[in-house]
């Protein structure tokens, strides 16, 4: 699954640690998601969508659909 | 608590996970110590009656239940990547232990080798679990 977390984070000038703090997960989790090594759970994806105030599909895209 | 949260965040960890893991580790240490003490007392004939043995067994069992509950709490509340790493490591340790013991028992019937003791079970589980954790951490680094 592809995602735009890194771009959205950079737009806000946030570090991985900052985003991790906002989403209440570890920095390693953010790093693994950004690198596409780990797919977040649905609750975490919704939390990210709420944080960035955008639809979930604008942040996470199914690679088969891209 | 805030200091723990800050230092955990600096290391990229969630303070709640650090706290829960510490509690689980303390329970595990207590369980290991109780196992050692109870085995030692048994070896040196301290169990003069069935009641003394029952008290020893009871203490060890209660600490064991505490350890399991503490680890369950840690897993339930853990950061989702940490939970995946832990569950993968647990799956590996269970799988390796089953394969190791079943293979050894087949070998035991075929050729003359010493029987396996329960201590080996704990060692194999712990080793496979540790390897699983190391590989998991490397994979998601």
N, CA and C atoms of all chains as a GROMACS GRO file, in nm:
protein
  621
    1UNK      N    1   0.084  -0.120   0.000
    1UNK     CA    2   0.000   0.000   0.000
    1UNK      C    3   0.088   0.125   0.000
    2UNK      N    4   0.058   0.217  -0.092
    2UNK     CA    5   0.134   0.343  -0.098
    2UNK      C    6   0.069   0.446  -0.007
    3UNK      N    7   0.149   0.542   0.037
    3UNK     CA    8   0.090   0.648   0.119
    3UNK      C    9   0.166   0.779   0.101
    4UNK      N   10   0.100   0.887   0.141
    4UNK     CA   11   0.158   1.022   0.126
    4UNK      C   12   0.198   1.082   0.260
    5UNK      N   13   0.220   0.995   0.358
    5UNK     CA   14   0.251   1.046   0.493
    5UNK      C   15   0.375   1.136   0.495
    6UNK      N   16   0.477   1.093   0.421
    6UNK     CA   17   0.603   1.169   0.422
    6UNK      C   18   0.583   1.310   0.366
    7UNK      N   19   0.507   1.318   0.256
    7UNK     CA   20   0.481   1.448   0.192
    7UNK      C   21   0.398   1.536   0.285
    8UNK      N   22   0.292   1.478   0.339
    8UNK     CA   23   0.202   1.554   0.427
    8UNK      C   24   0.275   1.602   0.552
    9UNK      N   25   0.363   1.517   0.600
    9UNK     CA   26   0.444   1.552   0.718
    9UNK      C   27   0.539   1.667   0.684
   10UNK      N   28   0.604   1.656   0.567
   10UNK     CA   29   0.700   1.760   0.526
   10UNK      C   30   0.629   1.894   0.506
   11UNK      N   31   0.508   1.891   0.453
   11UNK     CA   32   0.431   2.015   0.432
   11UNK      C   33   0.408   2.089   0.564
   12UNK      N   34   0.397   2.013   0.670
   12UNK     CA   35   0.374   2.073   0.802
   12UNK      C   36   0.503   2.091   0.882
   13UNK      N   37   0.614   2.054   0.817
   13UNK     CA   38   0.745   2.066   0.881
   13UNK      C   39   0.754   1.982   1.009
   14UNK      N   40   0.695   1.864   1.004
   14UNK     CA   41   0.696   1.774   1.118
   14UNK      C   42   0.804   1.667   1.098
   15UNK      N   43   0.864   1.626   1.208
   15UNK     CA   44   0.956   1.512   1.202
   15UNK      C   45   0.871   1.384   1.220
   16UNK      N   46   0.935   1.271   1.199
   16UNK     CA   47   0.864   1.143   1.221
   16UNK      C   48   0.819   1.133   1.367
   17UNK      N   49   0.904   1.184   1.456
   17UNK     CA   50   0.871   1.179   1.600
   17UNK      C   51   0.749   1.265   1.630
   18UNK      N   52   0.738   1.381   1.564
   18UNK     CA   53   0.622   1.469   1.584
   18UNK      C   54   0.493   1.397   1.541
   19UNK      N   55   0.499   1.336   1.423
   19UNK     CA   56   0.379   1.267   1.372
   19UNK      C   57   0.345   1.149   1.463
   20UNK      N   58   0.449   1.079   1.509
   20UNK     CA   59   0.428   0.965   1.599
   20UNK      C   60   0.356   1.009   1.727
   21UNK      N   61   0.397   1.126   1.777
   21UNK     CA   62   0.337   1.180   1.899
   21UNK      C   63   0.189   1.215   1.875
   22UNK      N   64   0.159   1.273   1.758
   22UNK     CA   65   0.021   1.308   1.725
   22UNK      C   66  -0.066   1.183   1.712
   23UNK      N   67  -0.010   1.077   1.654
   23UNK     CA   68  -0.089   0.956   1.630
   23UNK      C   69  -0.078   0.855   1.744
   24UNK      N   70   0.004   0.888   1.845
   24UNK     CA   71   0.026   0.802   1.961
   24UNK      C   72   0.077   0.663   1.922
   25UNK      N   73   0.176   0.663   1.832
   25UNK     CA   74   0.244   0.539   1.795
   25UNK      C   75   0.394   0.565   1.807
   26UNK      N   76   0.476   0.462   1.783
   26UNK     CA   77   0.620   0.482   1.792
   26UNK      C   78   0.674   0.544   1.662
   27UNK      N   79   0.792   0.605   1.672
   27UNK     CA   80   0.854   0.663   1.552
   27UNK      C   81   0.886   0.553   1.451
   28UNK      N   82   0.922   0.434   1.503
   28UNK     CA   83   0.951   0.320   1.414
   28UNK      C   84   0.829   0.284   1.330
   29UNK      N   85   0.711   0.296   1.390
   29UNK     CA   86   0.588   0.263   1.316
   29UNK      C   87   0.570   0.361   1.200
   30UNK      N   88   0.590   0.489   1.227
   30UNK     CA   89   0.578   0.591   1.121
   30UNK      C   90   0.681   0.563   1.011
   31UNK      N   91   0.803   0.534   1.052
   31UNK     CA   92   0.911   0.506   0.957
   31UNK      C   93   0.876   0.385   0.869
   32UNK      N   94   0.826   0.278   0.932
   32UNK     CA   95   0.792   0.156   0.858
   32UNK      C   96   0.675   0.180   0.762
   33UNK      N   97   0.578   0.262   0.804
   33UNK     CA   98   0.463   0.293   0.717
   33UNK      C   99   0.510   0.376   0.598
   34UNK      N  100   0.592   0.478   0.626
   34UNK     CA  101   0.641   0.564   0.517
   34UNK      C  102   0.721   0.486   0.414
   35UNK      N  103   0.796   0.390   0.462
   35UNK     CA  104   0.879   0.309   0.370
   35UNK      C  105   0.799   0.199   0.301
   36UNK      N  106   0.672   0.185   0.338
   36UNK     CA  107   0.587   0.083   0.277
   36UNK      C  108   0.615  -0.057   0.328
   37UNK      N  109   0.685  -0.065   0.441
   37UNK     CA  110   0.717  -0.197   0.497
   37UNK      C  111   0.604  -0.250   0.585
   38UNK      N  112   0.520  -0.160   0.632
   38UNK     CA  113   0.415  -0.198   0.726
   38UNK      C  114   0.286  -0.123   0.692
   39UNK      N  115   0.176  -0.197   0.682
   39UNK     CA  116   0.046  -0.134   0.656
   39UNK      C  117  -0.022  -0.103   0.788
   40UNK      N  118  -0.068   0.023   0.805
   40UNK     CA  119  -0.133   0.056   0.933
   40UNK      C  120  -0.269  -0.010   0.946
   41UNK      N  121  -0.315  -0.020   1.070
   41UNK     CA  122  -0.450  -0.074   1.094
   41UNK      C  123  -0.552   0.030   1.047
   42UNK      N  124  -0.675  -0.011   1.033
   42UNK     CA  125  -0.780   0.081   0.990
   42UNK      C  126  -0.800   0.196   1.091
   43UNK      N  127  -0.804   0.167   1.223
   43UNK     CA  128  -0.817   0.278   1.319
   43UNK      C  129  -0.704   0.380   1.307
   44UNK      N  130  -0.580   0.332   1.283
   44UNK     CA  131  -0.468   0.425   1.271
   44UNK      C  132  -0.478   0.507   1.142
   45UNK      N  133  -0.523   0.442   1.035
   45UNK     CA  134  -0.541   0.513   0.907
   45UNK      C  135  -0.648   0.622   0.923
   46UNK      N  136  -0.756   0.592   0.994
   46UNK     CA  137  -0.861   0.692   1.018
   46UNK      C  138  -0.809   0.806   1.106
   47UNK      N  139  -0.726   0.771   1.202
   47UNK     CA  140  -0.668   0.872   1.290
   47UNK      C  141  -0.581   0.970   1.209
   48UNK      N  142  -0.504   0.913   1.115
   48UNK     CA  143  -0.419   0.996   1.028
   48UNK      C  144  -0.507   1.085   0.940
   49UNK      N  145  -0.616   1.029   0.890
   49UNK     CA  146  -0.708   1.106   0.804
   49UNK      C  147  -0.768   1.224   0.882
   50UNK      N  148  -0.804   1.198   1.008
   50UNK     CA  149  -0.859   1.304   1.092
   50UNK      C  150  -0.754   1.412   1.120
   51UNK      N  151  -0.631   1.366   1.145
   51UNK     CA  152  -0.522   1.459   1.176
   51UNK      C  153  -0.494   1.551   1.057
   52UNK      N  154  -0.487   1.494   0.938
   52UNK     CA  155  -0.455   1.575   0.818
   52UNK      C  156  -0.581   1.636   0.754
   53UNK      N  157  -0.695   1.607   0.812
   53UNK     CA  158  -0.824   1.661   0.766
   53UNK      C  159  -0.845   1.634   0.617
   54UNK      N  160  -0.830   1.513   0.579
   54UNK     CA  161  -0.855   1.473   0.439
   54UNK      C  162  -0.906   1.329   0.434
   55UNK      N  163  -0.973   1.292   0.324
   55UNK     CA  164  -1.024   1.154   0.314
   55UNK      C  165  -0.911   1.052   0.321
   56UNK      N  166  -0.944   0.938   0.374
   56UNK     CA  167  -0.844   0.834   0.395
   56UNK      C  168  -0.777   0.790   0.264
   57UNK      N  169  -0.856   0.790   0.155
   57UNK     CA  170  -0.801   0.744   0.027
   57UNK      C  171  -0.706   0.847  -0.036
   58UNK      N  172  -0.706   0.970   0.017
   58UNK     CA  173  -0.609   1.069  -0.031
   58UNK      C  174  -0.474   1.051   0.036
   59UNK      N  175  -0.472   0.973   0.142
   59UNK     CA  176  -0.345   0.948   0.212
   59UNK      C  177  -0.291   0.810   0.176
   60UNK      N  178  -0.380   0.712   0.176
   60UNK     CA  179  -0.338   0.574   0.149
   60UNK      C  180  -0.400   0.526   0.019
   61UNK      N  181  -0.315   0.471  -0.069
   61UNK     CA  182  -0.367   0.417  -0.195
   61UNK      C  183  -0.325   0.272  -0.212
   62UNK      N  184  -0.423   0.194  -0.259
   62UNK     CA  185  -0.397   0.053  -0.289
   62UNK      C  186  -0.305   0.048  -0.411
   63UNK      N  187  -0.193  -0.021  -0.401
   63UNK     CA  188  -0.097  -0.024  -0.513
   63UNK      C  189  -0.157  -0.086  -0.639
   64UNK      N  190  -0.252  -0.176  -0.619
   64UNK     CA  191  -0.315  -0.241  -0.736
   64UNK      C  192  -0.398  -0.141  -0.815
   65UNK      N  193  -0.444  -0.035  -0.745
   65UNK     CA  194  -0.530   0.065  -0.810
   65UNK      C  195  -0.446   0.180  -0.870
   66UNK      N  196  -0.322   0.194  -0.823
   66UNK     CA  197  -0.238   0.310  -0.867
   66UNK      C  198  -0.185   0.287  -1.008
   67UNK      N  199   0.629   1.065   3.527
   67UNK     CA  200   0.567   0.999   3.412
   67UNK      C  201   0.595   1.075   3.283
   68UNK      N  202   0.593   1.210   3.293
   68UNK     CA  203   0.621   1.292   3.174
   68UNK      C  204   0.764   1.272   3.127
   69UNK      N  205   0.857   1.256   3.226
   69UNK     CA  206   0.998   1.235   3.192
   69UNK      C  207   1.014   1.104   3.116
   70UNK      N  208   0.943   1.000   3.162
   70UNK     CA  209   0.947   0.868   3.096
   70UNK      C  210   0.895   0.881   2.954
   71UNK      N  211   0.785   0.958   2.939
   71UNK     CA  212   0.724   0.979   2.808
   71UNK      C  213   0.821   1.050   2.713
   72UNK      N  214   0.889   1.154   2.768
   72UNK     CA  215   0.983   1.232   2.687
   72UNK      C  216   1.102   1.146   2.643
   73UNK      N  217   1.163   1.073   2.739
   73UNK     CA  218   1.281   0.993   2.705
   73UNK      C  219   1.243   0.878   2.613
   74UNK      N  220   1.123   0.822   2.631
   74UNK     CA  221   1.078   0.714   2.543
   74UNK      C  222   1.056   0.767   2.402
   75UNK      N  223   0.996   0.888   2.392
   75UNK     CA  224   0.972   0.949   2.261
   75UNK      C  225   1.103   0.977   2.189
   76UNK      N  226   1.207   1.019   2.268
   76UNK     CA  227   1.338   1.045   2.208
   76UNK      C  228   1.395   0.920   2.144
   77UNK      N  229   1.370   0.805   2.208
   77UNK     CA  230   1.420   0.677   2.155
   77UNK      C  231   1.324   0.621   2.048
   78UNK      N  232   1.219   0.693   2.019
   78UNK     CA  233   1.122   0.648   1.919
   78UNK      C  234   1.023   0.548   1.973
   79UNK      N  235   1.013   0.535   2.104
   79UNK     CA  236   0.922   0.438   2.164
   79UNK      C  237   0.802   0.509   2.227
   80UNK      N  238   0.699   0.430   2.255
   80UNK     CA  239   0.582   0.485   2.324
   80UNK      C  240   0.600   0.456   2.473
   81UNK      N  241   0.580   0.560   2.556
   81UNK     CA  242   0.603   0.547   2.701
   81UNK      C  243   0.521   0.433   2.761
   82UNK      N  244   0.396   0.419   2.713
   82UNK     CA  245   0.307   0.314   2.764
   82UNK      C  246   0.370   0.175   2.742
   83UNK      N  247   0.434   0.157   2.624
   83UNK     CA  248   0.497   0.028   2.592
   83UNK      C  249   0.617   0.002   2.683
   84UNK      N  250   0.694   0.108   2.708
   84UNK     CA  251   0.813   0.094   2.793
   84UNK      C  252   0.769   0.053   2.934
   85UNK      N  253   0.663   0.119   2.982
   85UNK     CA  254   0.612   0.090   3.118
   85UNK      C  255   0.559  -0.054   3.125
   86UNK      N  256   0.475  -0.091   3.028
   86UNK     CA  257   0.417  -0.226   3.028
   86UNK      C  258   0.523  -0.335   3.012
   87UNK      N  259   0.624  -0.308   2.926
   87UNK     CA  260   0.732  -0.405   2.905
   87UNK      C  261   0.814  -0.421   3.033
   88UNK      N  262   0.836  -0.309   3.104
   88UNK     CA  263   0.912  -0.316   3.230
   88UNK      C  264   0.837  -0.401   3.331
   89UNK      N  265   0.706  -0.378   3.342
   89UNK     CA  266   0.624  -0.457   3.437
   89UNK      C  267   0.630  -0.605   3.400
   90UNK      N  268   0.614  -0.636   3.269
   90UNK     CA  269   0.618  -0.776   3.223
   90UNK      C  270   0.755  -0.839   3.253
   91UNK      N  271   0.862  -0.760   3.233
   91UNK     CA  272   0.998  -0.811   3.260
   91UNK      C  273   1.018  -0.840   3.409
   92UNK      N  274   0.964  -0.753   3.494
   92UNK     CA  275   0.976  -0.775   3.640
   92UNK      C  276   0.905  -0.904   3.679
   93UNK      N  277   0.784  -0.926   3.624
   93UNK     CA  278   0.709  -1.050   3.652
   93UNK      C  279   0.788  -1.171   3.603
   94UNK      N  280   0.848  -1.160   3.483
   94UNK     CA  281   0.924  -1.272   3.427
   94UNK      C  282   1.045  -1.304   3.514
   95UNK      N  283   1.111  -1.198   3.562
   95UNK     CA  284   1.228  -1.217   3.649
   95UNK      C  285   1.185  -1.285   3.779
   96UNK      N  286   1.072  -1.239   3.834
   96UNK     CA  287   1.019  -1.299   3.959
   96UNK      C  288   0.985  -1.446   3.937
   97UNK      N  289   0.927  -1.476   3.820
   97UNK     CA  290   0.891  -1.615   3.787
   97UNK      C  291   1.017  -1.702   3.778
   98UNK      N  292   1.120  -1.650   3.710
   98UNK     CA  293   1.245  -1.726   3.694
   98UNK      C  294   1.311  -1.750   3.831
   99UNK      N  295   1.311  -1.646   3.916
   99UNK     CA  296   1.370  -1.660   4.050
   99UNK      C  297   1.290  -1.763   4.131
  100UNK      N  298   1.157  -1.756   4.124
  100UNK     CA  299   1.075  -1.851   4.202
  100UNK      C  300   1.098  -1.994   4.152
  101UNK      N  301   1.115  -2.010   4.021
  101UNK     CA  302   1.143  -2.144   3.965
  101UNK      C  303   1.275  -2.198   4.019
  102UNK      N  304   1.378  -2.109   4.020
  102UNK     CA  305   1.509  -2.149   4.071
  102UNK      C  306   1.504  -2.186   4.218
  103UNK      N  307   1.439  -2.101   4.297
  103UNK     CA  308   1.430  -2.124   4.443
  103UNK      C  309   1.354  -2.253   4.472
  104UNK      N  310   1.241  -2.272   4.406
  104UNK     CA  311   1.159  -2.391   4.431
  104UNK      C  312   1.232  -2.519   4.390
  105UNK      N  313   1.304  -2.513   4.277
  105UNK     CA  314   1.382  -2.630   4.234
  105UNK      C  315   1.494  -2.660   4.333
  106UNK      N  316   1.559  -2.552   4.380
  106UNK     CA  317   1.669  -2.566   4.477
  106UNK      C  318   1.618  -2.631   4.605
  107UNK      N  319   1.504  -2.580   4.655
  107UNK     CA  320   1.446  -2.633   4.780
  107UNK      C  321   1.408  -2.780   4.762
  108UNK      N  322   1.357  -2.812   4.644
  108UNK     CA  323   1.317  -2.950   4.616
  108UNK      C  324   1.439  -3.043   4.614
  109UNK      N  325   1.547  -2.995   4.546
  109UNK     CA  326   1.670  -3.076   4.535
  109UNK      C  327   1.732  -3.103   4.672
  110UNK      N  328   1.721  -3.008   4.763
  110UNK     CA  329   1.786  -3.023   4.894
  110UNK      C  330   1.689  -3.070   5.004
  111UNK      N  331   1.577  -3.126   4.962
  111UNK     CA  332   1.486  -3.192   5.056
  111UNK      C  333   1.417  -3.101   5.156
  112UNK      N  334   1.387  -2.978   5.114
  112UNK     CA  335   1.319  -2.886   5.204
  112UNK      C  336   1.170  -2.915   5.215
  113UNK      N  337   1.118  -2.989   5.120
  113UNK     CA  338   0.974  -3.017   5.125
  113UNK      C  339   0.949  -3.136   5.217
  114UNK      N  340   0.930  -3.103   5.344
  114UNK     CA  341   0.914  -3.208   5.444
  114UNK      C  342   0.772  -3.264   5.444
  115UNK      N  343   0.676  -3.187   5.394
  115UNK     CA  344   0.538  -3.237   5.385
  115UNK      C  345   0.475  -3.189   5.254
  116UNK      N  346   0.363  -3.250   5.221
  116UNK     CA  347   0.292  -3.215   5.098
  116UNK      C  348   0.243  -3.071   5.102
  117UNK      N  349   0.214  -3.020   5.226
  117UNK     CA  350   0.163  -2.884   5.240
  117UNK      C  351   0.270  -2.780   5.206
  118UNK      N  352   0.392  -2.807   5.247
  118UNK     CA  353   0.502  -2.714   5.214
  118UNK      C  354   0.523  -2.710   5.063
  119UNK      N  355   0.517  -2.831   5.001
  119UNK     CA  356   0.532  -2.840   4.856
  119UNK      C  357   0.418  -2.766   4.785
  120UNK      N  358   0.296  -2.778   4.841
  120UNK     CA  359   0.180  -2.711   4.781
  120UNK      C  360   0.194  -2.559   4.788
  121UNK      N  361   0.248  -2.509   4.902
  121UNK     CA  362   0.269  -2.364   4.916
  121UNK      C  363   0.370  -2.316   4.812
  122UNK      N  364   0.479  -2.391   4.796
  122UNK     CA  365   0.582  -2.358   4.696
  122UNK      C  366   0.522  -2.356   4.556
  123UNK      N  367   0.446  -2.462   4.525
  123UNK     CA  368   0.382  -2.471   4.394
  123UNK      C  369   0.284  -2.355   4.374
  124UNK      N  370   0.207  -2.322   4.479
  124UNK     CA  371   0.107  -2.214   4.471
  124UNK      C  372   0.172  -2.079   4.442
  125UNK      N  373   0.281  -2.050   4.514
  125UNK     CA  374   0.351  -1.922   4.494
  125UNK      C  375   0.402  -1.913   4.350
  126UNK      N  376   0.464  -2.023   4.304
  126UNK     CA  377   0.519  -2.024   4.168
  126UNK      C  378   0.408  -2.008   4.064
  127UNK      N  379   0.295  -2.075   4.086
  127UNK     CA  380   0.182  -2.068   3.992
  127UNK      C  381   0.123  -1.927   3.988
  128UNK      N  382   0.108  -1.864   4.106
  128UNK     CA  383   0.050  -1.729   4.111
  128UNK      C  384   0.142  -1.630   4.037
  129UNK      N  385   0.273  -1.643   4.061
  129UNK     CA  386   0.367  -1.554   3.991
  129UNK      C  387   0.361  -1.580   3.840
  130UNK      N  388   0.347  -1.707   3.801
  130UNK     CA  389   0.335  -1.744   3.659
  130UNK      C  390   0.212  -1.681   3.594
  131UNK      N  391   0.099  -1.684   3.666
  131UNK     CA  392  -0.025  -1.623   3.614
  131UNK      C  393  -0.005  -1.472   3.601
  132UNK      N  394   0.060  -1.411   3.701
  132UNK     CA  395   0.089  -1.267   3.696
  132UNK      C  396   0.174  -1.232   3.575
  133UNK      N  397   0.273  -1.317   3.548
  133UNK     CA  398   0.361  -1.294   3.432
  133UNK      C  399   0.282  -1.299   3.301
  134UNK      N  400   0.195  -1.400   3.288
  134UNK     CA  401   0.115  -1.415   3.166
  134UNK      C  402   0.022  -1.295   3.147
  135UNK      N  403  -0.044  -1.253   3.257
  135UNK     CA  404  -0.136  -1.138   3.248
  135UNK      C  405  -0.062  -1.009   3.213
  136UNK      N  406   0.059  -0.992   3.272
  136UNK     CA  407   0.138  -0.871   3.243
  136UNK      C  408   0.180  -0.869   3.096
  137UNK      N  409   0.218  -0.986   3.043
  137UNK     CA  410   0.260  -0.993   2.902
  137UNK      C  411   0.140  -0.970   2.810
  138UNK      N  412   0.023  -1.023   2.852
  138UNK     CA  413  -0.099  -1.004   2.773
  138UNK      C  414  -0.135  -0.854   2.768
  139UNK      N  415  -0.123  -0.788   2.881
  139UNK     CA  416  -0.152  -0.643   2.887
  139UNK      C  417  -0.056  -0.567   2.795
  140UNK      N  418   0.072  -0.605   2.801
  140UNK     CA  419   0.173  -0.542   2.716
  140UNK      C  420   0.136  -0.559   2.568
  141UNK      N  421   0.099  -0.682   2.530
  141UNK     CA  422   0.066  -0.710   2.390
  141UNK      C  423  -0.061  -0.637   2.346
  142UNK      N  424  -0.162  -0.637   2.432
  142UNK     CA  425  -0.291  -0.574   2.399
  142UNK      C  426  -0.275  -0.424   2.377
  143UNK      N  427  -0.194  -0.360   2.464
  143UNK     CA  428  -0.184  -0.214   2.457
  143UNK      C  429  -0.066  -0.167   2.372
  144UNK      N  430   0.014  -0.262   2.319
  144UNK     CA  431   0.137  -0.223   2.249
  144UNK      C  432   0.108  -0.148   2.120
  145UNK      N  433   0.205  -0.067   2.083
  145UNK     CA  434   0.207   0.000   1.954
  145UNK      C  435   0.189  -0.106   1.845
  146UNK      N  436   0.115  -0.076   1.738
  146UNK     CA  437   0.078  -0.185   1.646
  146UNK      C  438   0.195  -0.252   1.574
  147UNK      N  439   0.301  -0.177   1.545
  147UNK     CA  440   0.418  -0.241   1.483
  147UNK      C  441   0.488  -0.333   1.585
  148UNK      N  442   0.497  -0.283   1.709
  148UNK     CA  443   0.559  -0.362   1.815
  148UNK      C  444   0.481  -0.492   1.836
  149UNK      N  445   0.346  -0.481   1.833
  149UNK     CA  446   0.262  -0.600   1.850
  149UNK      C  447   0.288  -0.702   1.739
  150UNK      N  448   0.303  -0.651   1.616
  150UNK     CA  449   0.328  -0.742   1.503
  150UNK      C  450   0.463  -0.813   1.521
  151UNK      N  451   0.566  -0.736   1.562
  151UNK     CA  452   0.698  -0.796   1.584
  151UNK      C  453   0.690  -0.903   1.692
  152UNK      N  454   0.619  -0.871   1.801
  152UNK     CA  455   0.608  -0.965   1.913
  152UNK      C  456   0.532  -1.091   1.871
  153UNK      N  457   0.420  -1.074   1.800
  153UNK     CA  458   0.339  -1.190   1.760
  153UNK      C  459   0.414  -1.278   1.659
  154UNK      N  460   0.488  -1.214   1.567
  154UNK     CA  461   0.569  -1.291   1.472
  154UNK      C  462   0.675  -1.373   1.546
  155UNK      N  463   0.738  -1.309   1.646
  155UNK     CA  464   0.842  -1.378   1.723
  155UNK      C  465   0.782  -1.494   1.804
  156UNK      N  466   0.662  -1.471   1.860
  156UNK     CA  467   0.596  -1.577   1.937
  156UNK      C  468   0.559  -1.695   1.846
  157UNK      N  469   0.509  -1.663   1.726
  157UNK     CA  470   0.472  -1.768   1.630
  157UNK      C  471   0.597  -1.848   1.592
  158UNK      N  472   0.708  -1.778   1.569
  158UNK     CA  473   0.833  -1.846   1.534
  158UNK      C  474   0.878  -1.937   1.648
  159UNK      N  475   0.871  -1.884   1.772
  159UNK     CA  476   0.920  -1.964   1.885
  159UNK      C  477   0.834  -2.089   1.907
  160UNK      N  478   0.703  -2.076   1.893
  160UNK     CA  479   0.615  -2.193   1.908
  160UNK      C  480   0.644  -2.295   1.797
  161UNK      N  481   0.653  -2.246   1.674
  161UNK     CA  482   0.680  -2.334   1.560
  161UNK      C  483   0.811  -2.408   1.573
  162UNK      N  484   0.918  -2.332   1.605
  162UNK     CA  485   1.052  -2.392   1.618
  162UNK      C  486   1.052  -2.498   1.729
  163UNK      N  487   0.987  -2.465   1.841
  163UNK     CA  488   0.984  -2.558   1.955
  163UNK      C  489   0.911  -2.687   1.919
  164UNK      N  490   0.797  -2.675   1.851
  164UNK     CA  491   0.722  -2.796   1.812
  164UNK      C  492   0.805  -2.881   1.717
  165UNK      N  493   0.864  -2.818   1.616
  165UNK     CA  494   0.944  -2.892   1.518
  165UNK      C  495   1.065  -2.957   1.587
  166UNK      N  496   1.132  -2.879   1.674
  166UNK     CA  497   1.250  -2.930   1.744
  166UNK      C  498   1.215  -3.051   1.830
  167UNK      N  499   1.109  -3.038   1.910
  167UNK     CA  500   1.073  -3.147   2.002
  167UNK      C  501   1.018  -3.269   1.930
  168UNK      N  502   0.939  -3.247   1.824
  168UNK     CA  503   0.885  -3.363   1.751
  168UNK      C  504   0.999  -3.436   1.680
  169UNK      N  505   1.092  -3.360   1.620
  169UNK     CA  506   1.206  -3.423   1.551
  169UNK      C  507   1.291  -3.500   1.651
  170UNK      N  508   1.314  -3.437   1.767
  170UNK     CA  509   1.398  -3.502   1.869
  170UNK      C  510   1.333  -3.630   1.921
  171UNK      N  511   1.200  -3.626   1.939
  171UNK     CA  512   1.132  -3.746   1.991
  171UNK      C  513   1.137  -3.860   1.890
  172UNK      N  514   1.132  -3.827   1.760
  172UNK     CA  515   1.145  -3.930   1.656
  172UNK      C  516   1.286  -3.989   1.661
  173UNK      N  517   1.384  -3.898   1.674
  173UNK     CA  518   1.525  -3.939   1.680
  173UNK      C  519   1.552  -4.024   1.805
  174UNK      N  520   1.484  -3.986   1.914
  174UNK     CA  521   1.500  -4.055   2.042
  174UNK      C  522   1.459  -4.203   2.031
  175UNK      N  523   1.354  -4.228   1.948
  175UNK     CA  524   1.308  -4.366   1.930
  175UNK      C  525   1.401  -4.444   1.838
  176UNK      N  526   1.458  -4.372   1.740
  176UNK     CA  527   1.541  -4.438   1.640
  176UNK      C  528   1.680  -4.472   1.693
  177UNK      N  529   1.741  -4.377   1.761
  177UNK     CA  530   1.876  -4.400   1.815
  177UNK      C  531   1.879  -4.371   1.964
  178UNK      N  532   1.988  -4.415   2.028
  178UNK     CA  533   1.997  -4.396   2.172
  178UNK      C  534   2.057  -4.259   2.205
  179UNK      N  535   1.969  -4.165   2.240
  179UNK     CA  536   2.014  -4.031   2.281
  179UNK      C  537   1.944  -3.994   2.411
  180UNK      N  538   2.004  -3.905   2.491
  180UNK     CA  539   1.940  -3.870   2.618
  180UNK      C  540   1.804  -3.804   2.599
  181UNK      N  541   1.713  -3.829   2.692
  181UNK     CA  542   1.579  -3.771   2.684
  181UNK      C  543   1.581  -3.621   2.709
  182UNK      N  544   1.480  -3.553   2.660
  182UNK     CA  545   1.475  -3.407   2.675
  182UNK      C  546   1.410  -3.369   2.808
  183UNK      N  547   1.466  -3.269   2.874
  183UNK     CA  548   1.402  -3.221   2.997
  183UNK      C  549   1.325  -3.093   2.965
  184UNK      N  550   1.237  -3.055   3.056
  184UNK     CA  551   1.153  -2.935   3.034
  184UNK      C  552   1.238  -2.809   3.028
  185UNK      N  553   1.356  -2.812   3.089
  185UNK     CA  554   1.443  -2.694   3.086
  185UNK      C  555   1.480  -2.660   2.942
  186UNK      N  556   1.500  -2.764   2.860
  186UNK     CA  557   1.535  -2.741   2.719
  186UNK      C  558   1.421  -2.671   2.645
  187UNK      N  559   1.299  -2.706   2.683
  187UNK     CA  560   1.181  -2.645   2.621
  187UNK      C  561   1.184  -2.493   2.639
  188UNK      N  562   1.213  -2.451   2.762
  188UNK     CA  563   1.219  -2.307   2.792
  188UNK      C  564   1.334  -2.241   2.716
  189UNK      N  565   1.449  -2.311   2.711
  189UNK     CA  566   1.566  -2.256   2.641
  189UNK      C  567   1.537  -2.239   2.492
  190UNK      N  568   1.479  -2.343   2.429
  190UNK     CA  569   1.449  -2.337   2.285
  190UNK      C  570   1.346  -2.226   2.257
  191UNK      N  571   1.243  -2.219   2.341
  191UNK     CA  572   1.141  -2.113   2.326
  191UNK      C  573   1.204  -1.975   2.335
  192UNK      N  574   1.287  -1.955   2.437
  192UNK     CA  575   1.348  -1.824   2.461
  192UNK      C  576   1.443  -1.786   2.348
  193UNK      N  577   1.523  -1.883   2.301
  193UNK     CA  578   1.618  -1.855   2.194
  193UNK      C  579   1.546  -1.818   2.064
  194UNK      N  580   1.445  -1.899   2.027
  194UNK     CA  581   1.370  -1.874   1.903
  194UNK      C  582   1.296  -1.740   1.912
  195UNK      N  583   1.242  -1.709   2.030
  195UNK     CA  584   1.172  -1.582   2.051
  195UNK      C  585   1.269  -1.464   2.034
  196UNK      N  586   1.389  -1.478   2.093
  196UNK     CA  587   1.489  -1.370   2.082
  196UNK      C  588   1.531  -1.349   1.937
  197UNK      N  589   1.553  -1.460   1.864
  197UNK     CA  590   1.591  -1.450   1.723
  197UNK      C  591   1.478  -1.380   1.645
  198UNK      N  592   1.354  -1.418   1.674
  198UNK     CA  593   1.238  -1.357   1.608
  198UNK      C  594   1.230  -1.207   1.632
  199UNK      N  595   1.258  -1.166   1.756
  199UNK     CA  596   1.254  -1.022   1.790
  199UNK      C  597   1.365  -0.948   1.714
  200UNK      N  598   1.485  -1.006   1.711
  200UNK     CA  599   1.598  -0.941   1.642
  200UNK      C  600   1.565  -0.925   1.492
  201UNK      N  601   1.516  -1.034   1.429
  201UNK     CA  602   1.482  -1.028   1.287
  201UNK      C  603   1.369  -0.928   1.261
  202UNK      N  604   1.269  -0.926   1.350
  202UNK     CA  605   1.157  -0.832   1.336
  202UNK      C  606   1.203  -0.688   1.342
  203UNK      N  607   1.289  -0.657   1.440
  203UNK     CA  608   1.340  -0.521   1.455
  203UNK      C  609   1.421  -0.479   1.332
  204UNK      N  610   1.500  -0.573   1.280
  204UNK     CA  611   1.582  -0.542   1.161
  204UNK      C  612   1.494  -0.520   1.039
  205UNK      N  613   1.389  -0.603   1.026
  205UNK     CA  614   1.303  -0.595   0.908
  205UNK      C  615   1.232  -0.460   0.898
  206UNK      N  616   1.189  -0.408   1.013
  206UNK     CA  617   1.110  -0.283   1.010
  206UNK      C  618   1.193  -0.160   1.048
  207UNK      N  619   1.325  -0.174   1.045
  207UNK     CA  620   1.411  -0.062   1.085
  207UNK      C  621   1.402   0.051   0.982
   0.00000   0.00000   0.00000
